[in-house]
Every structure is written in structure tokens, then in C-alpha cells.
Amino acid sequence: MNPAIDDDDLRGYLAEDLPATEMARIEKSLRDSADLRERLERVRLDRVDAGLHTLGAIWRRSRVTCLSRETLGSYLLDVLDRSQAGYIRFHLEVIECAFCQANFADLKRRSQTEPDGRPVDRERGRRIFDSSRELLAGDS
Ligand SMILES: [Zn+2]
């Protein structure tokens, strides 16, 4: 059983001041727990010198927590359960992962517009997403 993560651990995590195994353990817990993500956000806001920058930099560097295009597509279509969607929102809006934000923006654009730029309806967007997922399946 892992020891509980307290606010000091979270501060250490934000400062990247922990051993790699501890960083990994906290990151995994963050992925699994919406409560912990809220606490991290609170701790982060309390810190004078911690910007989104620091936290974003940690996650971007490892990128193990990044979202697949399929996951982002499911989020876009609103077919995920609440905790999954919460994690993705956290990743995009709190971590502000530039990589996933760009991917998400791209998917959003593809799902919403025809090749000639006209808007598409939601069902059609879903079909486009399914077919692009097939195309993308081969390139990763
Ligand atoms: Zn990401």
C-alpha cells in the first residue's frame, strides 16, 4: 500500500523536487483521482512562484499522460464517462498541454467542417471521425 500523498508531496511534485519514482507515483495517482487533481490545483494556486508553466512543463516533458487522438475524439463527441472526461479537461485546460490542445483543435475542426469549410452536422461529424480513426490506426 502506497503512503498517502499530502500537500508537501504535491508541492514537491510541482517543483520537480522529488525522486523519479515518487514523481511517477504521484502522476499516476493524479490520473486516477479527481480529488487529488483538485488538491494539486489548490496547492498550485497557493504557490507564489508556480505558474501553469511549471506544471505544464513537467507533463509535456514526459508525455506519458498524453491523450490519444481516439480519446480526444471521444471527448469531442461527448461519449466518455464523467471521470474520463474530467481527466481530459484537466489535461487540456489545467495542464494546458500544447500537444494535446493542438490535436484536439485539429479534430474539432475536422469534425465541424466539410473540406470546403462548410459546417457539418453532429452525426456526420461522427462518421468522419470514425473513418479518420481507421486512417490513423496505421500510423502510430
Ligand atoms: Zn498532452
Residues whose N, C-alpha, C, O or C-beta is under 5 A from the ligand:
A	BS01	ZN	C66 L67 C97 F99 C100
